[in-house]
């Protein structure tokens, strides 16, 4: 029982590292509203157990304001403009019939390329004798890429950390 509790505590602590910070940007909603302020969305975790649930965008007008949450049904896009005038556009895209996830738009055209950074942990198959506790954990990031062809509704994985069912097809 202690081992299970320890494992759950470790996995929950990994989730706390997997958050983007509050960043100034513009949140465009599907109803035509544009909200300028601070935006935060969770980074995807590909550990054994993910506690993040649905990937909701958090918004607040300023640091002291109350936060609002938005999901894929409400958000059209998120735009961050950086100091060097470069912009990053994020959109929800369907990765299955029931799941929409947030991706950065890399190139747009007849085939659109999307990317996201995924956090994961790994440990070598070396355990402390008698306790079965791993000796070392590594925290890593991996860039995943998905493509969405014009006229299709579900994006296909191009490069992912795990082999997906759609890749097998």
N, C-alpha and C positions, 0 to 999 in steps of 0.2 A: 504494500500500500504506500509506503514512504517513497518508493521509487516512482510510482505513478504520480504522486503529488509533486515530487521534484521535477519530473519531466514536464508536467503541465506548467509549473512555475517558470521553467526555463523557456518554454515555447511562448508563454504570455509575455515574458520580458523581451523576447525577440520582436514581438509586435510593436512594442513601444519605440524601438529603433527604426521601425519601418514607416515613418510618417514624414511627409513633406512639411516644411514649416509654413507659417502664414506668409503669404507673398502678395504684394500689391498687384492687382489686375482687374480685368473686367469680366463679369459673368453675364453671358447672353442667354436669356431664357427663351423657350419656344413660343411664349406668348408675346414676344417682341420687346420685352423689358431688358434694359442693360443696367447692371449694377456695378458701380466702381467701388472698390474697397479691398479688404484682405480676404484671400481665398486659400483654402487648405483642402487637400484631398489625400486619402490614405495611399501609401505605397503598397503595392501588391506583395504578399508573402507567399512563397511556394514551399513552406515547410510542411511537415506531415499533417499538422492540424492548423488551420487558419481561423483565427478568431475575429477577423475583420468584418465578416458578413458582407452585406451589400456595400458597394463602393459609392458612398455619398460624398458630395462636395459640400464643404462647410464655407459659409460666407459671413463676414461681419463688416459693417461700414468702417469701423476703426477699432483700435485695440480694446477700448472699453465697452464697445457695443455688444449686444446679445447676438450670439451666432444663430444662423439659420442653416438648415440642411436641405439639399436638393439632390434628386436622383436623376437617372437617365431619362425619365419621362418628362422632366421639367427643363433640363439643361440642353441648349443648342450647342454652345461652345464656350470655352474659357480662353481668354487671351491675356498673356503676360507680355509686357513690353519692358525690356531691360535697358540699362543705362546707355548701352551702345546702339540704341534704337532698333535692335533686333527683336522680333516677336516670336513667341511660341504659342501655337494654337493647339488646344486639347479638345477632343470630342469623345463622346461615348459611341462605341461601335458594338454591334452584336457579334459575339464570338460563338454563340449557339442560339438555338431557338428561344431559350429562356434567360440567357445571360448577356448583359451589356457591361463593357468595361471601358475605363478611361484610357485613352492613348494620345500621344503627341502626333500631330500630322507632320510627316517628313516631306513627302512629295504628293501633289494632287494632280490627277489626270484621269485617263480611262482606267488606270489601275492606281489606287492610292496606297501609299506605304505609310504604315503607322508603327510607332515604337513606344516602349515603356521600359522603365527600369524595375526589375524584380529583385526583391531581397530574399536570400535563402541562407540557411546555415548548414554546415556540414561538419562532420567529425570523423576522424580516422577510425577504423575498426579496432582501435586499441582501448581496452577497458582496464581500469584500476583493478588489480587482483582482489577478489573477494567482495568487492562492492558493486561491480558491474556498472560503474560510473565512467563515462568517457573521460579521457585524460585531457582533451583539448577540443574546443569548438572554433570554427572559422566563420566569420560573418562576411558574406559576399554579396555583390550585386551582379546582375546579369541583364543584358539588354535583349528584350524580345522584340521581334518584328512580325507584323501581320500585314496581309495585303487584302484589299477589297476591290474587286473588279466592278466596273460600272454595270448596273443592272442586277447585281447580286445583293443579297441581304445579309449574309453572314461572312465575316472576314475569316480568311484562312491563315493558319500559322505558317510563317516562313522560317523563322528561327526561334525556337522556344527552349526553355530549360527542361521541359518534359515532353515526351512524345505524346501528341494528342490523338484522339480518335479520328479527327478529320484528316490528319496527316497520313494515317494508315490507309484511308480511302483513296 
